[in-house]
Amino acid sequence: MSMKFYEDHGTEMNPDLIPKPDLYISCAKDDVPGKEEILCTLNRADQQGEPEFHCEAYKSRS
């Protein structure tokens, strides 16, 4: 069963429809199931439309 996500006003959101910025895609935690996935999804949702994506938990794949 997959985790459901909701916006502040209660509307359900589909995390698959939230764009993944380049920094996010290059992160070692991208597509790793678990608690980090939840935090990453919420971080992406919160920063939609922002000119730059920031993540304090970023870890390079290389």
mmCIF file as gemmi writes it, N, C-alpha and C atoms, coordinates in Angstrom:
data_model
loop_
_atom_site.group_PDB
_atom_site.id
_atom_site.type_symbol
_atom_site.label_atom_id
_atom_site.label_alt_id
_atom_site.label_comp_id
_atom_site.label_asym_id
_atom_site.label_entity_id
_atom_site.label_seq_id
_atom_site.pdbx_PDB_ins_code
_atom_site.Cartn_x
_atom_site.Cartn_y
_atom_site.Cartn_z
_atom_site.occupancy
_atom_site.B_iso_or_equiv
_atom_site.pdbx_formal_charge
_atom_site.auth_seq_id
_atom_site.auth_asym_id
_atom_site.pdbx_PDB_model_num
ATOM 1 N N . MET Axp A 1 ? 0.843 -1.18 0 1 0 ? 1 A 1
ATOM 2 C CA . MET Axp A 1 ? 0 0 0 1 0 ? 1 A 1
ATOM 3 C C . MET Axp A 1 ? 0.891 1.247 0 1 0 ? 1 A 1
ATOM 4 N N . SER Axp A 2 ? 0.626 2.16 -0.904 1 0 ? 2 A 1
ATOM 5 C CA . SER Axp A 2 ? 1.47 3.348 -1.018 1 0 ? 2 A 1
ATOM 6 C C . SER Axp A 2 ? 0.993 4.454 -0.08 1 0 ? 2 A 1
ATOM 7 N N . MET Axp A 3 ? 1.908 5.308 0.277 1 0 ? 3 A 1
ATOM 8 C CA . MET Axp A 3 ? 1.639 6.434 1.161 1 0 ? 3 A 1
ATOM 9 C C . MET Axp A 3 ? 0.819 7.48 0.418 1 0 ? 3 A 1
ATOM 10 N N . LYS Axp A 4 ? -0.165 8.054 1.081 1 0 ? 4 A 1
ATOM 11 C CA . LYS Axp A 4 ? -0.952 9.137 0.499 1 0 ? 4 A 1
ATOM 12 C C . LYS Axp A 4 ? -0.414 10.46 1.025 1 0 ? 4 A 1
ATOM 13 N N . PHE Axp A 5 ? -0.417 11.46 0.145 1 0 ? 5 A 1
ATOM 14 C CA . PHE Axp A 5 ? 0.056 12.788 0.495 1 0 ? 5 A 1
ATOM 15 C C . PHE Axp A 5 ? -1.076 13.78 0.293 1 0 ? 5 A 1
ATOM 16 N N . TYR Axp A 6 ? -1.133 14.777 1.176 1 0 ? 6 A 1
ATOM 17 C CA . TYR Axp A 6 ? -2.198 15.781 1.11 1 0 ? 6 A 1
ATOM 18 C C . TYR Axp A 6 ? -1.6 17.18 1.205 1 0 ? 6 A 1
ATOM 19 N N . GLU Axp A 7 ? -2.176 18.102 0.449 1 0 ? 7 A 1
ATOM 20 C CA . GLU Axp A 7 ? -1.789 19.502 0.544 1 0 ? 7 A 1
ATOM 21 C C . GLU Axp A 7 ? -2.331 20.069 1.852 1 0 ? 7 A 1
ATOM 22 N N . ASP Axp A 8 ? -1.871 21.262 2.22 1 0 ? 8 A 1
ATOM 23 C CA . ASP Axp A 8 ? -2.266 21.882 3.487 1 0 ? 8 A 1
ATOM 24 C C . ASP Axp A 8 ? -3.776 22.007 3.639 1 0 ? 8 A 1
ATOM 25 N N . HIS Axp A 9 ? -4.478 22.253 2.549 1 0 ? 9 A 1
ATOM 26 C CA . HIS Axp A 9 ? -5.929 22.43 2.624 1 0 ? 9 A 1
ATOM 27 C C . HIS Axp A 9 ? -6.697 21.11 2.5 1 0 ? 9 A 1
ATOM 28 N N . GLY Axp A 10 ? -5.986 19.966 2.439 1 0 ? 10 A 1
ATOM 29 C CA . GLY Axp A 10 ? -6.635 18.663 2.478 1 0 ? 10 A 1
ATOM 30 C C . GLY Axp A 10 ? -6.799 17.948 1.162 1 0 ? 10 A 1
ATOM 31 N N . THR Axp A 11 ? -6.438 18.577 0.046 1 0 ? 11 A 1
ATOM 32 C CA . THR Axp A 11 ? -6.549 17.929 -1.256 1 0 ? 11 A 1
ATOM 33 C C . THR Axp A 11 ? -5.446 16.89 -1.402 1 0 ? 11 A 1
ATOM 34 N N . GLU Axp A 12 ? -5.821 15.69 -1.821 1 0 ? 12 A 1
ATOM 35 C CA . GLU Axp A 12 ? -4.822 14.65 -2.031 1 0 ? 12 A 1
ATOM 36 C C . GLU Axp A 12 ? -3.955 15.017 -3.234 1 0 ? 12 A 1
ATOM 37 N N . MET Axp A 13 ? -2.641 14.761 -3.119 1 0 ? 13 A 1
ATOM 38 C CA . MET Axp A 13 ? -1.754 15.033 -4.238 1 0 ? 13 A 1
ATOM 39 C C . MET Axp A 13 ? -1.041 13.751 -4.649 1 0 ? 13 A 1
ATOM 40 N N . ASN Axp A 14 ? -0.739 13.67 -5.923 1 0 ? 14 A 1
ATOM 41 C CA . ASN Axp A 14 ? -0.036 12.517 -6.465 1 0 ? 14 A 1
ATOM 42 C C . ASN Axp A 14 ? 1.449 12.861 -6.554 1 0 ? 14 A 1
ATOM 43 N N . PRO Axp A 15 ? 2.311 12.222 -5.754 1 0 ? 15 A 1
ATOM 44 C CA . PRO Axp A 15 ? 3.732 12.559 -5.758 1 0 ? 15 A 1
ATOM 45 C C . PRO Axp A 15 ? 4.401 12.286 -7.104 1 0 ? 15 A 1
ATOM 46 N N . ASP Axp A 16 ? 3.823 11.398 -7.917 1 0 ? 16 A 1
ATOM 47 C CA . ASP Axp A 16 ? 4.398 11.103 -9.228 1 0 ? 16 A 1
ATOM 48 C C . ASP Axp A 16 ? 4.254 12.282 -10.18 1 0 ? 16 A 1
ATOM 49 N N . LEU Axp A 17 ? 3.359 13.213 -9.876 1 0 ? 17 A 1
ATOM 50 C CA . LEU Axp A 17 ? 3.138 14.366 -10.74 1 0 ? 17 A 1
ATOM 51 C C . LEU Axp A 17 ? 3.942 15.59 -10.314 1 0 ? 17 A 1
ATOM 52 N N . ILE Axp A 18 ? 4.683 15.479 -9.223 1 0 ? 18 A 1
ATOM 53 C CA . ILE Axp A 18 ? 5.53 16.581 -8.75 1 0 ? 18 A 1
ATOM 54 C C . ILE Axp A 18 ? 6.856 16.479 -9.491 1 0 ? 18 A 1
ATOM 55 N N . PRO Axp A 19 ? 7.235 17.511 -10.239 1 0 ? 19 A 1
ATOM 56 C CA . PRO Axp A 19 ? 8.486 17.452 -11.008 1 0 ? 19 A 1
ATOM 57 C C . PRO Axp A 19 ? 9.694 17.197 -10.111 1 0 ? 19 A 1
ATOM 58 N N . LYS Axp A 20 ? 10.666 16.451 -10.667 1 0 ? 20 A 1
ATOM 59 C CA . LYS Axp A 20 ? 11.915 16.183 -9.957 1 0 ? 20 A 1
ATOM 60 C C . LYS Axp A 20 ? 13.002 17.085 -10.527 1 0 ? 20 A 1
ATOM 61 N N . PRO Axp A 21 ? 13.491 18.055 -9.735 1 0 ? 21 A 1
ATOM 62 C CA . PRO Axp A 21 ? 14.579 18.927 -10.198 1 0 ? 21 A 1
ATOM 63 C C . PRO Axp A 21 ? 15.858 18.114 -10.445 1 0 ? 21 A 1
ATOM 64 N N . ASP Axp A 22 ? 16.784 18.675 -11.238 1 0 ? 22 A 1
ATOM 65 C CA . ASP Axp A 22 ? 18.037 17.987 -11.543 1 0 ? 22 A 1
ATOM 66 C C . ASP Axp A 22 ? 18.794 17.588 -10.283 1 0 ? 22 A 1
ATOM 67 N N . LEU Axp A 23 ? 18.861 18.484 -9.298 1 0 ? 23 A 1
ATOM 68 C CA . LEU Axp A 23 ? 19.561 18.167 -8.052 1 0 ? 23 A 1
ATOM 69 C C . LEU Axp A 23 ? 18.946 16.941 -7.391 1 0 ? 23 A 1
ATOM 70 N N . TYR Axp A 24 ? 17.646 16.852 -7.421 1 0 ? 24 A 1
ATOM 71 C CA . TYR Axp A 24 ? 16.938 15.725 -6.805 1 0 ? 24 A 1
ATOM 72 C C . TYR Axp A 24 ? 17.287 14.429 -7.521 1 0 ? 24 A 1
ATOM 73 N N . ILE Axp A 25 ? 17.311 14.466 -8.837 1 0 ? 25 A 1
ATOM 74 C CA . ILE Axp A 25 ? 17.588 13.268 -9.629 1 0 ? 25 A 1
ATOM 75 C C . ILE Axp A 25 ? 19.014 12.772 -9.406 1 0 ? 25 A 1
ATOM 76 N N . SER Axp A 26 ? 19.941 13.686 -9.137 1 0 ? 26 A 1
ATOM 77 C CA . SER Axp A 26 ? 21.336 13.299 -8.921 1 0 ? 26 A 1
ATOM 78 C C . SER Axp A 26 ? 21.615 12.867 -7.479 1 0 ? 26 A 1
ATOM 79 N N . CYS Axp A 27 ? 20.597 12.855 -6.641 1 0 ? 27 A 1
ATOM 80 C CA . CYS Axp A 27 ? 20.758 12.478 -5.233 1 0 ? 27 A 1
ATOM 81 C C . CYS Axp A 27 ? 20.738 10.958 -5.067 1 0 ? 27 A 1
ATOM 82 N N . ALA Axp A 28 ? 21.596 10.461 -4.205 1 0 ? 28 A 1
ATOM 83 C CA . ALA Axp A 28 ? 21.66 9.028 -3.926 1 0 ? 28 A 1
ATOM 84 C C . ALA Axp A 28 ? 20.372 8.509 -3.288 1 0 ? 28 A 1
ATOM 85 N N . LYS Axp A 29 ? 19.579 9.396 -2.729 1 0 ? 29 A 1
ATOM 86 C CA . LYS Axp A 29 ? 18.35 8.989 -2.043 1 0 ? 29 A 1
ATOM 87 C C . LYS Axp A 29 ? 17.133 8.947 -2.963 1 0 ? 29 A 1
ATOM 88 N N . ASP Axp A 30 ? 17.304 9.357 -4.238 1 0 ? 30 A 1
ATOM 89 C CA . ASP Axp A 30 ? 16.196 9.34 -5.188 1 0 ? 30 A 1
ATOM 90 C C . ASP Axp A 30 ? 15.72 7.901 -5.391 1 0 ? 30 A 1
ATOM 91 N N . ASP Axp A 31 ? 14.434 7.693 -5.286 1 0 ? 31 A 1
ATOM 92 C CA . ASP Axp A 31 ? 13.79 6.385 -5.483 1 0 ? 31 A 1
ATOM 93 C C . ASP Axp A 31 ? 14.196 5.32 -4.463 1 0 ? 31 A 1
ATOM 94 N N . VAL Axp A 32 ? 14.642 5.737 -3.284 1 0 ? 32 A 1
ATOM 95 C CA . VAL Axp A 32 ? 14.936 4.785 -2.205 1 0 ? 32 A 1
ATOM 96 C C . VAL Axp A 32 ? 13.735 4.786 -1.268 1 0 ? 32 A 1
ATOM 97 N N . PRO Axp A 33 ? 13.009 3.668 -1.193 1 0 ? 33 A 1
ATOM 98 C CA . PRO Axp A 33 ? 11.805 3.637 -0.343 1 0 ? 33 A 1
ATOM 99 C C . PRO Axp A 33 ? 12.138 3.84 1.137 1 0 ? 33 A 1
ATOM 100 N N . GLY Axp A 34 ? 11.181 4.361 1.867 1 0 ? 34 A 1
ATOM 101 C CA . GLY Axp A 34 ? 11.35 4.541 3.302 1 0 ? 34 A 1
ATOM 102 C C . GLY Axp A 34 ? 11.074 5.953 3.751 1 0 ? 34 A 1
ATOM 103 N N . LYS Axp A 35 ? 11.525 6.249 4.971 1 0 ? 35 A 1
ATOM 104 C CA . LYS Axp A 35 ? 11.267 7.551 5.582 1 0 ? 35 A 1
ATOM 105 C C . LYS Axp A 35 ? 11.855 8.703 4.777 1 0 ? 35 A 1
ATOM 106 N N . GLU Axp A 36 ? 13.042 8.511 4.204 1 0 ? 36 A 1
ATOM 107 C CA . GLU Axp A 36 ? 13.669 9.567 3.397 1 0 ? 36 A 1
ATOM 108 C C . GLU Axp A 36 ? 12.801 9.908 2.186 1 0 ? 36 A 1
ATOM 109 N N . GLU Axp A 37 ? 12.171 8.902 1.596 1 0 ? 37 A 1
ATOM 110 C CA . GLU Axp A 37 ? 11.321 9.132 0.433 1 0 ? 37 A 1
ATOM 111 C C . GLU Axp A 37 ? 10.17 10.079 0.777 1 0 ? 37 A 1
ATOM 112 N N . ILE Axp A 38 ? 9.599 9.922 1.934 1 0 ? 38 A 1
ATOM 113 C CA . ILE Axp A 38 ? 8.507 10.789 2.379 1 0 ? 38 A 1
ATOM 114 C C . ILE Axp A 38 ? 9.006 12.227 2.521 1 0 ? 38 A 1
ATOM 115 N N . LEU Axp A 39 ? 10.136 12.4 3.202 1 0 ? 39 A 1
ATOM 116 C CA . LEU Axp A 39 ? 10.694 13.735 3.397 1 0 ? 39 A 1
ATOM 117 C C . LEU Axp A 39 ? 11.077 14.381 2.066 1 0 ? 39 A 1
ATOM 118 N N . CYS Axp A 40 ? 11.648 13.605 1.153 1 0 ? 40 A 1
ATOM 119 C CA . CYS Axp A 40 ? 12.042 14.128 -0.151 1 0 ? 40 A 1
ATOM 120 C C . CYS Axp A 40 ? 10.814 14.56 -0.955 1 0 ? 40 A 1
ATOM 121 N N . THR Axp A 41 ? 9.765 13.768 -0.906 1 0 ? 41 A 1
ATOM 122 C CA . THR Axp A 41 ? 8.539 14.103 -1.632 1 0 ? 41 A 1
ATOM 123 C C . THR Axp A 41 ? 7.932 15.39 -1.089 1 0 ? 41 A 1
ATOM 124 N N . LEU Axp A 42 ? 7.888 15.529 0.217 1 0 ? 42 A 1
ATOM 125 C CA . LEU Axp A 42 ? 7.341 16.745 0.821 1 0 ? 42 A 1
ATOM 126 C C . LEU Axp A 42 ? 8.206 17.961 0.493 1 0 ? 42 A 1
ATOM 127 N N . ASN Axp A 43 ? 9.527 17.779 0.459 1 0 ? 43 A 1
ATOM 128 C CA . ASN Axp A 43 ? 10.434 18.863 0.109 1 0 ? 43 A 1
ATOM 129 C C . ASN Axp A 43 ? 10.199 19.304 -1.338 1 0 ? 43 A 1
ATOM 130 N N . ARG Axp A 44 ? 10.06 18.348 -2.256 1 0 ? 44 A 1
ATOM 131 C CA . ARG Axp A 44 ? 9.787 18.685 -3.661 1 0 ? 44 A 1
ATOM 132 C C . ARG Axp A 44 ? 8.468 19.418 -3.793 1 0 ? 44 A 1
ATOM 133 N N . ALA Axp A 45 ? 7.438 18.924 -3.101 1 0 ? 45 A 1
ATOM 134 C CA . ALA Axp A 45 ? 6.112 19.545 -3.183 1 0 ? 45 A 1
ATOM 135 C C . ALA Axp A 45 ? 6.153 20.975 -2.662 1 0 ? 45 A 1
ATOM 136 N N . ASP Axp A 46 ? 6.889 21.185 -1.578 1 0 ? 46 A 1
ATOM 137 C CA . ASP Axp A 46 ? 6.97 22.514 -0.964 1 0 ? 46 A 1
ATOM 138 C C . ASP Axp A 46 ? 7.691 23.517 -1.857 1 0 ? 46 A 1
ATOM 139 N N . GLN Axp A 47 ? 8.619 23.043 -2.684 1 0 ? 47 A 1
ATOM 140 C CA . GLN Axp A 47 ? 9.436 23.954 -3.483 1 0 ? 47 A 1
ATOM 141 C C . GLN Axp A 47 ? 8.999 24.05 -4.949 1 0 ? 47 A 1
ATOM 142 N N . GLN Axp A 48 ? 7.847 23.487 -5.283 1 0 ? 48 A 1
ATOM 143 C CA . GLN Axp A 48 ? 7.356 23.587 -6.659 1 0 ? 48 A 1
ATOM 144 C C . GLN Axp A 48 ? 7.277 25.044 -7.09 1 0 ? 48 A 1
ATOM 145 N N . GLY Axp A 49 ? 7.766 25.322 -8.287 1 0 ? 49 A 1
ATOM 146 C CA . GLY Axp A 49 ? 7.685 26.668 -8.822 1 0 ? 49 A 1
ATOM 147 C C . GLY Axp A 49 ? 8.785 27.605 -8.365 1 0 ? 49 A 1
ATOM 148 N N . GLU Axp A 50 ? 9.628 27.158 -7.443 1 0 ? 50 A 1
ATOM 149 C CA . GLU Axp A 50 ? 10.741 27.991 -6.966 1 0 ? 50 A 1
ATOM 150 C C . GLU Axp A 50 ? 11.854 27.98 -8.023 1 0 ? 50 A 1
ATOM 151 N N . PRO Axp A 51 ? 12.609 29.085 -8.154 1 0 ? 51 A 1
ATOM 152 C CA . PRO Axp A 51 ? 13.67 29.134 -9.16 1 0 ? 51 A 1
ATOM 153 C C . PRO Axp A 51 ? 14.817 28.153 -8.898 1 0 ? 51 A 1
ATOM 154 N N . GLU Axp A 52 ? 15.098 27.85 -7.641 1 0 ? 52 A 1
ATOM 155 C CA . GLU Axp A 52 ? 16.156 26.906 -7.282 1 0 ? 52 A 1
ATOM 156 C C . GLU Axp A 52 ? 15.627 25.893 -6.283 1 0 ? 52 A 1
ATOM 157 N N . PHE Axp A 53 ? 16.145 24.665 -6.349 1 0 ? 53 A 1
ATOM 158 C CA . PHE Axp A 53 ? 15.766 23.607 -5.423 1 0 ? 53 A 1
ATOM 159 C C . PHE Axp A 53 ? 16.875 23.454 -4.393 1 0 ? 53 A 1
ATOM 160 N N . HIS Axp A 54 ? 16.532 23.474 -3.114 1 0 ? 54 A 1
ATOM 161 C CA . HIS Axp A 54 ? 17.494 23.33 -2.026 1 0 ? 54 A 1
ATOM 162 C C . HIS Axp A 54 ? 17.11 22.109 -1.188 1 0 ? 54 A 1
ATOM 163 N N . CYS Axp A 55 ? 18.125 21.369 -0.791 1 0 ? 55 A 1
ATOM 164 C CA . CYS Axp A 55 ? 17.88 20.207 0.068 1 0 ? 55 A 1
ATOM 165 C C . CYS Axp A 55 ? 19.089 20.006 0.991 1 0 ? 55 A 1
ATOM 166 N N . GLU Axp A 56 ? 18.839 20.113 2.272 1 0 ? 56 A 1
ATOM 167 C CA . GLU Axp A 56 ? 19.909 19.932 3.272 1 0 ? 56 A 1
ATOM 168 C C . GLU Axp A 56 ? 20.326 18.47 3.4 1 0 ? 56 A 1
ATOM 169 N N . ALA Axp A 57 ? 19.501 17.538 2.947 1 0 ? 57 A 1
ATOM 170 C CA . ALA Axp A 57 ? 19.804 16.107 3.066 1 0 ? 57 A 1
ATOM 171 C C . ALA Axp A 57 ? 20.435 15.534 1.801 1 0 ? 57 A 1
ATOM 172 N N . TYR Axp A 58 ? 20.751 16.387 0.83 1 0 ? 58 A 1
ATOM 173 C CA . TYR Axp A 58 ? 21.314 15.929 -0.462 1 0 ? 58 A 1
ATOM 174 C C . TYR Axp A 58 ? 22.592 15.146 -0.263 1 0 ? 58 A 1
ATOM 175 N N . LYS Axp A 59 ? 22.68 14.036 -1.006 1 0 ? 59 A 1
ATOM 176 C CA . LYS Axp A 59 ? 23.879 13.192 -0.976 1 0 ? 59 A 1
ATOM 177 C C . LYS Axp A 59 ? 24.153 12.769 -2.415 1 0 ? 59 A 1
ATOM 178 N N . SER Axp A 60 ? 25.302 13.145 -2.968 1 0 ? 60 A 1
ATOM 179 C CA . SER Axp A 60 ? 25.638 12.858 -4.354 1 0 ? 60 A 1
ATOM 180 C C . SER Axp A 60 ? 25.736 11.345 -4.611 1 0 ? 60 A 1
ATOM 181 N N . ARG Axp A 61 ? 25.31 10.923 -5.795 1 0 ? 61 A 1
ATOM 182 C CA . ARG Axp A 61 ? 25.415 9.508 -6.178 1 0 ? 61 A 1
ATOM 183 C C . ARG Axp A 61 ? 26.869 9.074 -6.341 1 0 ? 61 A 1
ATOM 184 N N . SER Axp A 62 ? 27.747 10.003 -6.662 1 0 ? 62 A 1
ATOM 185 C CA . SER Axp A 62 ? 29.157 9.626 -6.915 1 0 ? 62 A 1
ATOM 186 C C . SER Axp A 62 ? 30.045 9.805 -5.712 1 0 ? 62 A 1
